[in-house]
Amino acid sequence: MYTVLGQEKAIATIERAAGASRSHHAWIFAGPRGVGKCTTALEFAKNILETNADPIKHPDIHIIRKEDVVWSNNPALRKKKQTNIPLDLLRERIIGGITSDDKMHDAPAFKTPILGAKKVFIIDEAELLDAVGQNALLKTLEEPPLDTTVILVTCRDDTLLPTIRSRCTLVSFAPLSEQKMQRWADGADLGVTPSNLAWAISFANGSPGLVCEAVKTNLPQLADAISDFLLLKDKEYVSVTQKIISFTDSVVAASLKQNSSASKEATNRRVGELVLLMFGASSQTLIENGHIEDGVAASQILSDIEQQFSTNISMKVLLESLSARWVHLCGGDSVLM
């Protein structure tokens, strides 16, 4: 029924709940980024509608993403940077109501399906719904049409309101095992060298999506170029910092060129997260190689830097701080820890 690799427990949960006598009309698919949650949601939607058609093109499968603002008839919404899933987009695409341009929208969730008897709404990255949007969505979850299923896909279900979570069936997704990751990699055509692919798989901790993201951004090449620094064998702070900043600048520029409506701030933050994950993989390697004290100290540095991501400090300053503190750790100096 499902072609998603490595999520047998999640799929079994879906099948048990879907086969129960009580109707489950609202779901939360939660788990790490890039492990197959949205893919499973699309497969589930096809099963609900009993169709083999491409779910992306099916008129009764509605996928709502932050990028969809570019298709809005609301000029203000089209110009909005894609940092969240705004309330106006929810009103246009699922719940109806008056948007900021004073236009009234019928609720697509309550409209008659186009091809069959049912319809499915998938909200991807549901953690990008703010409290106002979640509260507006709540009524649809409380009193849904009999023919409608809503699936919230998220890597941060803790950001969803308790009232949202209480009205949804939770399905937990997990990282893939090493064997499943290797099986996935064997079938993927990523166009990368075996050594870079091996690094990306190790780095991703069971997330095929994260492997793809690492390969797309050339993160394995950066990790290779500063490998001694990452493992506390090199104190060359200046050149390493320049390489990291150059990497982030090039990835952000390429992303914004591909999608001019993307938020530069959000893109910067995501690239910074990738760099932080790269350092985190090195911290894990230090611990696995017996350098437990250094690995734990490195983890503390990363935790502190991560907490600052939500502040107004520029990403460049944060990454420079990360490199500087890593150098001090390399020298056994805990002053800047």
Order of alpha helices (4+ residues) and beta strands (2+ residues): alpha-beta-alpha-beta-alpha-alpha-beta-beta-beta-alpha-beta-alpha-beta-alpha-alpha-alpha-alpha-alpha-alpha-alpha-alpha-alpha
